[in-house]
Amino acid sequence: MAEPNLMNISHHPTHFVSTEGGIFTGKGVLNSPLSLFLVQATIIISLSRFIHIFLSRLRQPRVIAEIIGGICLGPSVLGNIPGFTEIIFPKSSLSTLSLVASFGLVLYMFLMGLELDTGILLKGVKRVSIISLAGIILPGILGSAVSYGMYEYLMEPERQKLTPFPSFLLFTFVAMAITAFPVLARILTEKKLLGTTVGLMTISAAAIDDICAWTLLALSISVINAGNPFTAAYVLFSITIFAIFLLVPVRMILRKAFEKFLGSRHKMLTQMTFAMIFVMIFLCAWTTEWIGVHAIFGAFLVGIIIPRMGGITVELTHKLEDLVGIALLPLYFASSGLKTRLALLNDWTTAFFAVLVIIVACSGKIIGCSLAAKSSGFPWRESLSIGILMNTKGLVELIVLNIGVDAGVINERIFAVMVVMALVTTFMTSPIIAYVYPPKYQIEPKAPRKRIISTNEDVADQHILLYLKDNDSIPLLANILQMFRGSLPSSGRLFLNGFKAFTDMDRSSAIMVTTQSERIIENDSTLKMFQFFGKLIGAITKSFIATTRINDIGVEVDRIAQNEGCDLMLLPWQQNDETGDQRKAVTSILDSAHHATVGIFVDNRLFGADAIVNGTPFNGITLIFANAGSLNDREAFKIACQLRSHVKIRIPLTIVHLRSGTANMESDLIKAAKILNRFL
């Protein structure tokens, strides 16, 4: 046998990397596939983020900016610039871009499966099922009626021969019926609706909608790819058996394994655990691709079967979401945008069908879900709100459309029509729901505990709400809480309510904070420290979490203070505030707090420096009551007297009370400013 010529092999350049030198040898900046891909990724990510800066001011989800960014890179906008497409997105590079984008989509579908908590399906299952089925059947039927016209007038005769009408009909049914669960979850979180009855019903119905839609899509793909009914039946049977295999025995084995090696409590996942999860993702994705459906279904199923215990799903999401959401997913939108030619909407027939599809999609979802919600006992305003929210399409619709155009079920003209529909239905959700279902019509707060400034010091309880930014907040509050515990009478009880906010609204892990709040509270390190310290001093503790923008923290804090009947809010002031988040959070709380006295607590001893009060060095504790009013005046005075009379205090204590409407308010403000100025 002749030996291979190793010398000749070694001199051949690889497919992706240039071995002939760089710019100093006269080569262009895009002389290799790798350098071209890096430039493409830079442009794609930068453009989508730039557009998001402006759309975020309109409270639109990031997916809108990414879809628009992808369209702008295609032939609809920047593709009209001479040489842009040929230089930046040549046809020879699209296979590499599409491959990396598909890889990102597989990981995203895994995250989507993680985000879909099947436990929420059990909440009001009868009403949820009615709403979900109505939101699938009515828009699907109306969309099927429109599909005949699109098939006859927008599909070329050659394409009609390759794509039978039943396949096109089934695909259109799915495209019209689907609801984007991830985008809907972000809108509900943004509008603070996940804690309301409307939000819980909508997210549960969307979860069922998603599962049904993906099942129908798998059916349509199997029919399209099979070519004949018998092959389609084999494909459908195989994917059903595989899904049952994953959802029942494999899921049980995973749960037992996680309980054994990680315990019921949260532990850090090891690299080996992550490696095994990735192997499962890729293996199951390959299996569904091999069966003849699509790789994304395997990844989605793996996300569903990961045990919801010990904060595992949150940790997995937190480790993957930045790579997928920032670097990989925008590539998928760009790959989709390069196929989108809005110029195809320039004739009256196509424009008519574009408007008709939007009307049918909106009316089918909104009317179907609204009537179902009304028949389930919801008032008209809540019913209409559920219908509007269920009309969200977003990224999931785009995934379905790309699968359809890649499989040859729809052409570029119909693809452009449906992309416009997906954009309009997603863009309209936030402003319309803000008008139809404003905060005053949302969840009614629990009746607050009546706050009484008792003159009988033997029966007084103290209810305190603590804002916990991170683990560093606990030692700041430890000393002052011990004083409160010691200052209470023997029969008094100390109730501590700890609140932690997650302020990054774009993260999937932040969305899970709301949908899986009990698990997060149980495993969050800051809240566990708070609960441990509360038990240590004999207090009754209760923990709260919320996903909110940092400028809206005050609204959440005030709501909890009202519901729990808190007398006092304590905000720890930390020395280091490089990002300015502490200042924004405290400002928001001071602006929104109407149901409790606000105390800003500064422990100067922990900072190792002296605060300056009227020019006098001071090294102790400063407690600033910054929310004044007639009731709060008395409450602050009562707290000050309790702390001053506490015999165990052996350190300096300065209490600055900002009294409204008094001659001393200006001097009090100056005094407080001098104290805080040392730490700003």
Order of alpha helices (4+ residues) and beta strands (2+ residues): alpha-alpha-alpha-alpha-alpha-alpha-alpha-alpha-alpha-alpha-alpha-alpha-alpha-alpha-alpha-alpha-alpha-alpha-alpha-alpha-beta-alpha-beta-alpha-alpha-alpha-beta-alpha-beta-alpha-beta-alpha-beta-beta-beta-alpha-beta-alpha
